[in-house]
Amino acid sequence: MTHFVPYYRVSTQAQGRSGLGLEAQKNAVEAFIVARGGQVLEEFTEVESASSSERVQLRRAMDLCRSRKATLVIARLDRLARNVHFISRLMESGVDFVAADMPTANKLTIHIIAAMAEYERDLISERTKRALQAAKSRGTVLGNPGIRLVSAGGTAARIASADAYAARIFTLIDAQRKIGRVTYAKIAEGLNDGGVPTQRGRRWTPTGVRNIVKRIEPSKAG
């Protein structure tokens, strides 16, 4: 029987007390463990603070995993993939870990996704700042404080998010090309086999792959 150590995160004390966001994480993790006939040794919940990057509960969870040869399990990869350096440290720790939403993803895939998640966050931030600055330089008058700037920033953020997502997936597409998977059908098959979902959590199709390539390399999307 495989032993698991669930690790949950909430961003505020209020969320920790109310269970906001926590219940969904627990439901996903519990379903994952039950489906595999696993056993929970102990679960840990991290209440994060904006003023501190310390993850005391994560360290405790990892210590238990090492001592009992258990697997750390989280609900979603982006619960840990705030930056690539953190994922690298987790990998170097020697602790086995898995995300319930991407159970078949290998460590290389996770590292790539973490790197692109960090890139996406930075890109959204930068484009939002530029949009707000551009609106301000055009002399935008705020009838309702912030509404027009927020609108401009929101549009830029959506575009940046779509671009960053396409770039993230294109990294995986390019990696498959290098090992001989060159047709859209074969690439879609590889993404599905690797446990990589579409942006809406669905399976990849050749058309979906083509759309990503078209966004990144419009001249090569045949």
N, C-alpha and C positions, 0 to 999 in steps of 0.2 A: 504494500500500500504506500502510495506517495504522500509525504507530509508537506503541507503548505502553510505558509505564514502570510496571511493577508495584510496588506499595508494600505491604509486609506489616508486621504488628505482633505482637509477643509481649510479655508482661507481665513476664517475669523472665529473668535470665541463664540459668537452668536450662532454661527453655523454649526459649531461643535455641539452646542447645547440643544439646538433645535433639530439637528439631524438633516438640515437642508443640504442636499447634494450627497450626503453620506449614505442615505438609504439606497439610492440608485447604484452607487459604487458597490455596496454590500450585496445587492441583488445580483449584479453581474458576476462578482467574484464567487458567490455561493453557487450560482448556477454552473459556473465553470468547474468548480471543485467537485460538485455532485456528479456532473457528467463524466468525470474521470475517476470516480470512486475514491477520491482522496480524503484525507483527514486534516482538519485544522488543528495545529498545535497551539497557536495563540495569535490574536490579531492586534494590530497596532494602529492607532489613529493619530495623525500629526495635525495639530492646530498651528498653522503657519502665521508668522508675524511679518509685516512689511519691513520691520526694522531689523530682522535677523534672518540669516540664511541657514542657521543651524537646523539640522533635522535629527533631533535627539531620538525620536521614536523610530526613524529609519535605521539609525545605527543599532538600536536595540533589536530591531527585527532582523537585521543582517547578522548580528552576533548569534541570535537563536538559530538562524538558518545554517550558519557555519557549524555550530556545535551539534545540531541534530540532523545535518545533511538534508535540510528541507529546501523547498523552493519558495522564493518570495513571489507573491502574486499581487498584481494591481489590476484595477478595473480597466483603465485606459492607458495607452502608452504616453499620451500627452500629460498624464498626471505626474510623470517623472521627467519627461523630455523637455525641460525648460531650457537646457543648454547642453551642447555636445560634451563639454568637459565633465559634467555630472554623470552622464551616461558612461563616459570612458572610465571614470572612477568606479562606477558600479560594476562594470565588466571586469576591471582589474582586481576587484575584491575577491573574485572566485566564487561568488554566490550565484546560484542558478536563479533566474527570474523569468517571469512570463507575464504578458499582458492579456487579460481575458478577452479583449477585443481583437487581438492579433496573435492567437496561440501558436500559429505555425511559423511566425516570423523568426528567422534566425538572427544571430547577433549582428551580422553584417548589415542586414536589412534594418534592424533597430537603430544601429549607429547612423546609417544614412538618413533615416527618417528624423532622428533627433537633430542631426546637423541641419536638415532642411527646415525643421520646425523653428530652430533658432534663427535661421536666415529669414524665414517668413515673418517672424515677430519683428525683426529689425527692419525689414523692408516696409512693412505696414506702418511702423512708427515713422520712418523717414518720409514716406509718401504722404502720410497724413500731415506732417509738419509742413511739407512743401505746399500742399493744397491750401492749408490755412494761411500760409504766408502769401500765396498768390492772391487769395481772396482779399486779404487785408491790403495788399499793394494796389488792388483795383479800386480801393476806396469803398468796399462793401459796407453799407450802412445796416446796422442791426436793429430792425424794428422790434423784434422779440429777441432779447439778448442771447446771442450764440446760435440762433437757429440756422442762419444761412451758412455760417462757418462750419457748423456741425454737419450740415448737409454736404458741403464740399468735401469735408474731411471724410465723411462716411462713404461717399462715392470713391474717393481715392483709396480708402481702406479696402473696399470690396474689390477694386481692380487689382490692388497689390496682393490681396489674399489669393485671388484667382491666378495671378501670374506666379506667385510663390508656390502654390500647389502644383501648377503645371511643371514648374522647374524641378520640384521635388520628385514627381513621378517620372519626368524625363530622365533624371539621373538613373532610375531603375530601368527605364526603357533602353537607354544607351548601354547599360551594363549587359543587358540581354543580347543586344546586337553583337557585342564583342564575343559572345560565346556561340554565335551562329543562329540566334533566333532573330530573323530579319523581317518576317511577315507580321502584319498586325495581328493575325490570328494566333501565331505562336507566341508573340509578346503578351497578348491578353491571357493566354493559357499560363504563361510563366508567372504573371502577376497574381493570378488566381491561385496557382499552386503555392506561391510564396505567402499567401495569406494577406495580400495587400488589397484593401477594399477601395472602391471609388470614393469620391468626395461625399457621396450620399450613402456610403456603406454597402454598396451593391457589388456584384461581380463585374469584371471587365469584359467588354466586347471589342471586336476589331475596330468598330466605329469609334468607341470611346478612346482607344489608343491613338487612332488617327487624329482625333480632335486635339489631343495633347501635343502630338508632333506638329500639327498645323499651327498651334499657338506659339511653339518655340522655334520651329524651323518651317515657316510657311512655304518656302521654295522647294522643300523636300517631301512635303505631304502629298504623295501621289494618290 
